[in-house]
Amino acid sequence: MPRLILMGSIQQYAGGLGAAEVQGESARAAVAALEKSYPALKGWVVDEQGKLRQHVKLFCGGRAVTLDAELGPADELYIVAAISGG
């Protein structure tokens, strides 16, 4: 099962979870599975239109990927929330 690594403020919506193994053959399916387990996360990674939120980036294998990226059982998908401030 792919392993999702939650970075930054995203962790607070998953009960402080730093990582989880979930079912999913794509980044979109894996994020959906994570949202099902942690409903408070819904809407913080993917918006109402099913698109990745502007302040969130996904990384797998050392490169940025989209929600359509295929995931293998040994892959790690990093979900990174941007930090902003002034």
C-alpha positions as CSV (number, residue, x, y, z in Angstrom):
1,M,0.0,0.0,0.0
2,P,1.3,3.5,-0.8
3,R,2.4,5.5,2.2
4,L,1.1,9.1,2.5
5,I,3.4,11.5,4.5
6,L,1.5,14.6,5.8
7,M,3.6,17.7,6.1
8,G,2.9,21.1,7.7
9,S,-0.6,22.2,8.7
10,I,-2.3,19.3,6.9
11,Q,-1.4,17.1,9.9
12,Q,-3.8,18.9,12.2
13,Y,-6.8,17.9,10.0
14,A,-5.8,14.2,10.3
15,G,-5.6,14.2,14.1
16,G,-1.9,15.0,14.2
17,L,-1.1,12.0,11.9
18,G,2.3,12.2,10.2
19,A,2.0,9.2,7.9
20,A,-0.6,6.6,6.9
21,E,-0.7,3.6,4.5
22,V,-3.8,3.7,2.4
23,Q,-5.3,1.8,-0.6
24,G,-5.0,3.7,-3.9
25,E,-3.5,3.2,-7.3
26,S,-3.3,7.0,-7.9
27,A,-2.6,10.0,-5.8
28,R,-6.3,11.0,-6.1
29,A,-7.5,7.6,-4.9
30,A,-5.0,7.6,-2.0
31,V,-6.0,11.1,-0.9
32,A,-9.7,10.1,-1.1
33,A,-9.0,7.0,1.1
34,L,-7.2,9.2,3.6
35,E,-10.2,11.7,3.7
36,K,-12.6,8.8,4.3
37,S,-10.6,7.8,7.4
38,Y,-10.1,11.5,8.5
39,P,-13.2,13.4,7.4
40,A,-11.9,16.7,8.9
41,L,-9.2,16.6,6.1
42,K,-11.8,16.8,3.4
43,G,-11.5,20.0,1.4
44,W,-8.0,20.8,2.7
45,V,-6.1,18.9,0.0
46,V,-8.6,18.7,-2.9
47,D,-11.2,21.4,-3.5
48,E,-14.9,21.1,-4.4
49,Q,-14.1,20.7,-8.1
50,G,-11.7,17.8,-7.4
51,K,-8.6,19.9,-8.1
52,L,-5.5,20.1,-5.9
53,R,-5.7,23.1,-3.7
54,Q,-3.4,26.0,-4.7
55,H,-1.5,25.9,-1.4
56,V,-0.9,22.1,-1.5
57,K,1.9,20.3,-3.4
58,L,2.3,16.5,-3.9
59,F,5.7,14.9,-4.3
60,C,6.6,11.3,-5.1
61,G,10.0,9.8,-6.0
62,G,11.6,13.2,-5.4
63,R,9.5,15.1,-8.0
64,A,6.3,17.1,-8.0
65,V,3.3,15.1,-9.2
66,T,-0.4,15.7,-9.9
67,L,-3.5,14.0,-8.5
68,D,-3.5,11.8,-11.5
69,A,0.0,10.3,-10.7
70,E,0.0,6.5,-10.5
71,L,1.2,5.0,-7.2
72,G,2.8,1.7,-6.6
73,P,2.5,-0.3,-3.4
74,A,6.0,0.9,-2.2
75,D,5.6,4.5,-3.1
76,E,5.6,7.4,-0.6
77,L,3.4,10.4,-1.5
78,Y,4.3,13.6,0.4
79,I,1.4,16.0,0.9
80,V,2.9,19.4,1.6
81,A,1.0,22.5,2.7
82,A,2.6,25.8,1.8
83,I,3.6,28.1,4.6
84,S,2.7,31.8,4.2
85,G,2.8,34.8,6.3
86,G,4.1,38.3,6.5
